[in-house]
Amino acid sequence: MNGAATAAGAFARRFGSAPEGVWAAPGRVNVIGEHTDYNGGHVLPIALPRTTRAAVGRRDDGRLVLRSLQHPGADADVALPDLRPGTPPGWAGYVAGVVHQVAGSVPGGLSILVDGDVPEGAGLSSSAALACAVALAVRDLLHLDLAPGDLVDVARRAENDFVGAPTGILDQSASLLCVEGHALLLDTRDRSSEQVPFDLTAAGLALLVLDTGTTHDHAASGYGDRRRECEEAAARLGVGLLREVPDVAALDVLADGSAEGDRLHRRARHVLTEEDRVHRVVSVLRSGADPRSIGPLLTEGHASLREDFAVSVPLLDACVEAAVAAGAHGARMVGGGFGGSAIALVDAGAVDAVTAAVADRFAREGAAAPRVLSAVPSAGARRLA
Ligand code: GLA
């Protein structure tokens, strides 16, 4: 059974009638451009083949009733006027955070059944996939006048304001705007975007996602700390966003000999060098040169996230190191950091060798082998049925 039929069937069993539609939105990996989105810089994500599906129907009792096949014991059933941050809690908050924003346009209430295969807690944006699937569903079903960029904001506000996760717009933009066979070059400052051809298969390449299976307790607080450090660095440099700093030399004034100054200098240096790496990767992809040559830029990005931005963890470093030693053209951690996944760019014929080498290294580190997915650049959010 396909994803739409599974979600529609489960909806019918739970709610007693067929849904009015099924919508899907993918998870993402970012090829390059990490921690640039809240600094006004560029990002270059692709959508994953894995999606979250939302089967949706209207109801007439003024309630929002939610079920997730991934969270079977955690249904939610809330009167629309009672929606507020924290109510309902957990996974349902991402859905409620979207519905809350359009509650005035919801005639009687909504039944929503969620199913999906984006791994949770792996840094692959399962939460944005959920919010984006629901945002697209309510837009279509309620005939709301919302452009794709507006939906990005609806999904982001659900995470930021309702759930309380202070994300930028990378994840939601990737989930809503990516197209198959392309990476999305997004300028997070003016929101302009461009689809950059990224056909890995034709080049005999695979982009592996290696999920380390670790998420550190301080992931959320660490992310907030980095945002504040970037804001502080920008304030000391007299710019609104670090993106506006002309070059790395202009950061020298931050390094005033204090530990704090040195820290801010390194954080800002990551943002500026990462912004430069985005443009270098894009010029390789646009030039028609062998995409293998983006590999060293990915590995350089990892070193910068580890040394300057300090968001990596030993298992992610081991993963990158083992993948590159086994022949990957490049590898880096992806997402917010403090755990989650790494990507590795490998020849199609070397997938097994790289996977085995990483598993072997993890065993030596006392960790279970990472879950491996292949990141084929896939379609963004869409209506399935
Ligand atoms: C998380 C956030 C994104 C982005 C990345 C880092 O995934 O949700 O907005 O900041 O971290 O690039």
Boltz pocket constraint, residues with backbone or C-beta under 6 A from the ligand:
constraints:
  - pocket:
      binder: B
      contacts: [[A, 30], [A, 33], [A, 34], [A, 35], [A, 36], [A, 37], [A, 38], [A, 123], [A, 167], [A, 168], [A, 169], [A, 170], [A, 171], [A, 335], [A, 336], [A, 337]]
      max_distance: 6.0
